Amino acid sequence: MFGQLFVKECRQTAKSLIYWLIVLVMIFDFASQLGDMDIEKKPEEGQEDYGNKLSDDKNVIMEKTLGLLAEEYNRQNYTTYPIGFYKSVTVDEEEDRRIGEIIAETTGLSERTDVEKAIKDWYGARQEDTEGTGPVMTEQLALEPVEGLRYERFEQLMKEADDILGGGSSYAVPGLEGNAVVPKTYEDAVVEYENLVEKDHLTGGYARLFSDYMVIFLGILPVFLAVTRGLRDRRAGMRDLIYARKGSSASIIVSRYLAMLVMIVLPVLILSFIPLSRCLAYASAAGISADIFAFVKYIFGWLMPTVMIAAAVGMFFTEVTDTALAVLVQGAWWFVSVFMGIDSLRGGLYGWSLIPRHNTELNFAGYYENFAQLVCNRILYASAAVILVVLTVIVYHQKRKGRYRLAWKGIGRLKRQI
């Protein structure tokens, strides 16, 4: 009975226009982000640039953050992302004075003219003229903090600056490390490449990168499929007939839920064959031992919990309310998760986000160090999804018995009377 229901639900999903729109979105997401994916080459000594990395040195964090604050103070305009979107902030006279005091306390530059001169001197010492094309700036401004400035006091002042700007600035304490961008050395690049090849077996790094891009849309798309499926029977006037079937409520709901998961993950698996084949071809030519199952592991370990909770939210709220409320609920959660995760793009800061990010095939060290946190994150959302499915079964069973449905209609009649 369960197997028949599952196959039927898969067929129904395959006939859904919403489902194929979801598949098209996933294809577009993959093609636009990873369609021209290049495999990381072994770094060669003497290259001009090996990319950048984030430093965890507190002195570097202070220098880079103070340099950024000084630049924005000098031009009297600040960049913030209060809810993930760009916002240009201009402060009033009193706020400008207070930020000037913060700069004076942290750098010793007490006048705006002193700040301007420090910026010009710093850049002037680092300008490079390439074949007459003009100065090329290769570093981010850094200002030394005053002697004796404690990091705890620095954090307090940066928090105050962030509050003045309305939040979402580069001075929010949780994101201060993101300001400490420093150039990688040849040795840094070699270590990262060796980690990619030896510890990640090449495919592991690209499976994380694939998961990073795919998890964004998989945090919202399943809810549309779940809501559409939940409301279809009511629109078709088939609800009473379905309620009268012999199959248990658990069989009906669970088969529907599993069918959605399978039908959503299937195109993800198919898309993963493209980067996997590129990785395997490169590994074969370079004599690298690749993990052929890496993408499968990451799809089920990294992406599946997000798909599970998004689909479960859609099923539960649709069954409870008989409306598309789940789209708003999941949409709001997804929106916050996407933009709150901007600071963790380079990986290693997974936290409890619905959408864990790792926007690089490198940084195995950050992934490894925070692997336990990531596992707890994924287990939490998978468990929450199971709980929501169980609650959905309970609600559905009560509606089949005529209890919950009568109560809901009674509330509706009461509202109309009011």
WOUR-V466196 format. One line per field, one symbol per residue. psi: psi as a letter, one per 40 degrees, with the letter a starting at -180 (. if undefined). A space follows every 50 residues. Layout:
psi = ???
//
This chain:
psi = ddddddddddddddehdddddddddddddddddedfhihhihiiheidhe aiihiehdddddddddddddddddefhihigdfeihhhhhiadddddddd ddddddeeheidddddddddddddeeihhhfeeihhheihhhhhiihehi ddddddddddddddeeieieehddeddedghiiiidddddddddddddde fddddddddddddddddeedddddddddddeddddefedddddeidiidd dddddddddddddddddddddddddddddddddddefhhihdeddddddd ddddddddddddddddddddefifdddddddddddddddeedefdeiegd bfidghigfieafddddddedddddddddddddddddddddddddddddd eecdddddddddddddd.
//
